[in-house]
Amino acid sequence: MTTPAADGVHTPSGARFAGFEREDGRVGVRNRVLVAPSVICSHIVAERIADANESAICTPHDHGCAQIGADHEQTERTLLNLARNPNVAGTTVVGLGCEHLQSEPFAERIATEGVPVRQTAIQDAGGTEACIEAGAEATADLARTSLTDERSDVTLGDLTVGVVSSDLDRSTREVADPLVGETVDALLDLGARVVVAGTERLAPHTEAAADRGENDEVAAGIREACGREARQPGNAQRVVRHAASTEFESVVGTWGTASVEEFVPYGARATVDEGLVLVDSPSRFEEAATALAAAGASVVVHVTADGIPTGHPVVPVLKVTGDGTTAEALAADIDLDARESDPDDVLDELARVADGGQTAAERHGLTKFAISRVGPSQ
């Protein structure tokens, strides 16, 4: 059943809202054209192309060239699956012309996934200004042919919801994470798919984390990720050390009580239709939000004691804090104060945002984008 888009955001009834149903059956909560630079060298041009169209978003990054092996594969995999995110109706790929991740073959890969795509490159177009002009025209054409005003009458159970808790502050562990965990259980009861990030914090609790796996394959993936995180040097060990002094159930408070149905690499897409999915990603917000969006999340819940205000270009981000000082000092940047909320409040807020209501980060126009690295690049 489809209904026309409302002139304004209406108050959702229960868990129902008007979403954008894509050809693969996934439901988006935004309707955007993605302008994706294939390489760092073209990201400013890509941003200017996106700025020329109110329906466009951009994912500027510092990758796509001088990367080797697994790092190159991860960058390409991530960008490909961002183009497949249910909030994206089509993608314009913007290249330089001499990069490792070439824009034309990459655009062809996107097309094979059924995503409407256009492509341009600075060297092929005749320079910076010519590429901006060509890209803006291509993006405008993509918006005309791919964006739709039709929405489907769906429920929260039709969504893929991303979850990341970016710190292990006491207020996070004791207040905010448990609230989100109860909400995750409620979403799973509705038939939703929930993808969670933050594998580095599992390293001190390898076997306990593996035991949450639904099968041997999931458990093996968790063990491998934990082993890798335990070998990380320097600052990366800070979260691991903090997690080591914290009980496992508090480390994974946002997971709720369900078993992990699937474990997916960074930048990969979740394949199970419903259930809890663990994404191999650090819990640093920018990198985690990108991994969750690539996994298929159309909206992300972010728990932050510090009050990190930034959102993400592809997915709306709902900010939740359990820290009283943060909630009061950053009231305009936080969507939910966990001290005063219950799971129904979080579900209501998710439904409001899914129905078109803005998050705090969206109101302020704050976004940040990053792709995690596997290792050093040359």
Number of C-alpha atoms within 10 A of each C-alpha: 7 14 12 12 17 13 6 9 14 13 14 18 11 12 19 19 24 26 29 29 20 17 11 10 10 20 27 29 26 22 23 24 29 30 31 28 31 33 27 17 22 25 23 17 24 31 20 17 26 25 15 16 15 11 16 26 22 26 24 24 20 15 25 25 19 13 19 16 10 13 20 20 15 21 24 19 17 25 25 24 21 29 29 27 27 33 29 27 26 29 31 29 30 31 30 26 20 14 17 16 23 19 26 18 11 17 24 15 15 23 17 10 13 12 22 21 24 23 22 25 28 22 14 12 17 11 12 16 13 16 24 24 16 19 28 23 16 20 28 21 12 21 23 10 12 18 16 14 11 16 22 18 15 19 21 25 19 21 26 30 26 29 28 26 29 22 22 20 17 14 18 27 24 14 20 28 30 22 25 27 20 20 21 30 21 18 25 19 13 17 18 22 27 28 30 31 29 23 22 25 28 26 26 22 19 20 14 15 22 23 16 16 23 16 14 11 14 21 23 14 19 29 21 13 20 24 16 13 20 18 11 13 9 7 8 14 17 13 20 22 14 15 22 16 10 16 12 17 16 17 24 23 21 27 28 20 15 16 19 24 22 23 25 20 18 27 30 23 23 25 14 11 13 22 22 30 27 29 27 24 26 23 22 18 26 19 21 31 35 28 33 35 32 27 31 30 33 26 28 26 22 28 29 26 25 17 21 19 19 20 26 26 23 31 27 29 28 25 25 29 27 29 21 14 13 18 22 12 11 15 14 14 23 24 22 22 21 26 16 9 15 15 19 15 15 23 19 18 19 24 23 21 21 27 26 21 19 17 22 22 22 20 11 14 12 13 19 18 20 19 24 20 16 15 11 8 14 6
